Amino acid sequence: MRKLQFLYLAKLYSLVNFLQYVHHPDNKLYFFELQFAIDQAIGRITHLWNK
């Protein structure tokens, strides 16, 4: 289960890094909102997995 969790988080972070790479400078706020939402999702997933 831990390995699956790690792979899932790695995929999420690689997606964030990709979005940051192709991201337009004028839309920085949108990117940070997206990153915050993903961080929240990771927090929830981790919390559920640790139960």
C-alpha positions in Angstrom: 0.0 0.0 0.0 2.9 2.4 0.8 4.4 1.8 -2.6 1.1 2.6 -4.3 0.7 5.7 -2.2 4.3 6.9 -3.1 3.7 6.3 -6.9 0.4 8.2 -6.7 2.0 11.2 -5.0 5.0 11.1 -7.4 2.5 11.3 -10.3 0.7 14.2 -8.8 4.0 16.1 -8.2 5.2 15.4 -11.7 1.9 16.8 -13.1 2.4 20.0 -11.0 6.0 20.3 -12.2 4.8 19.9 -15.8 2.1 22.5 -15.4 4.6 24.9 -13.8 6.9 24.4 -16.8 4.3 25.2 -19.5 2.7 27.8 -17.3 2.2 31.4 -18.5 3.8 34.0 -16.2 0.6 36.2 -16.1 -1.4 33.4 -14.6 0.8 32.7 -11.5 -2.1 33.1 -9.1 -4.0 30.3 -10.9 -1.0 28.0 -10.6 -0.6 28.6 -6.9 -4.4 28.0 -6.4 -4.0 24.7 -8.3 -1.0 23.7 -6.3 -2.8 24.5 -3.1 -5.8 22.3 -4.2 -3.4 19.4 -5.1 -1.6 19.8 -1.7 -5.0 19.6 0.0 -5.9 16.5 -2.0 -2.6 14.9 -1.1 -3.2 15.7 2.6 -6.6 14.0 2.5 -5.3 10.9 0.7 -2.4 10.6 3.1 -4.7 11.0 6.1 -7.0 8.3 4.8 -4.1 5.9 4.1 -2.7 6.4 7.5 -5.9 5.5 9.3 
